[in-house]
């Protein structure tokens, strides 16, 4: 029986890709305008970004244990092996809840194979790992080999990103309101990355063009066999800048394969419109 790949909306993969590759999907919850929505299902990122630009509050939550159990249960009943690649445990409680639900299911279905991988990734960092897992699953590999490969893939995933407006990070408590106001006056753009699943400030630069140039430079410093990889670029309602970054990477590093997508509502609610994120491996994994 083929391995079922599962992920959540933290991966920022388009629904068209999810359906085409038969990936089981768990939406995070977006709370806006007094209602709860399913990220990527009943709300579009554009709605969230427009609301944020108008100063409206958008909050997020992890999927409920019941929603997880309802997703996992049919596979447990048919004893189909599953691998769930989860949003970073440092950014959401989704992984921890999934582990608790898994434990409950194994009491009932002890033969059920469900591996839950804490990707320690976000957006297309997680998404590229899911894509690789779906690709591998098509060839019916040994279960443990697929799990080990994807865990290694996640460990070597680099995230480099910038936000357009520091106010959104301030609202989420990432920086002070005073720093956001000061940075806005000076056109300061922060560069951040991910360490062990957590968001970590990297550098501060003045102006969007300098930030994009530095992202490309860091890619060269950290990446390995970049021309062999699929490079991920996600954006929060700023496709023009995402395409500009893609062009710069093509010219500088000669990369040919890219996957571009929108940053979904759940992640975008914290990062804000105008966020640009870049993903690649620091060690190419030949499979």
Secondary structure, 3 states (H helix, E strand, C coil): CCCEEEEEHHHCCCHHHHHHCCCEEECCEEEECCEEEEECCCECHHHHHHHHHCCCCEEEECCCHHHHHHHHHHHHHCCCCEEEEECCCCCCCHHHHHHHHHHHHHHHCCCCCEEEEECCCCCHHHHHHHHHHHHHHCCCCCHHHHHHHHHHHHHCEEEEEECCCHHHHHHCCCCCHHHHHHHHHCCEEEEEEEECCEEEEEEEEECHHHHHHHHHHHHHHHCCCHHHCEEEEEECCCHHHHHHHHHHHHHHHCCCEEEEEECCHHHHHHHCCCCEEEEEECCCCCC
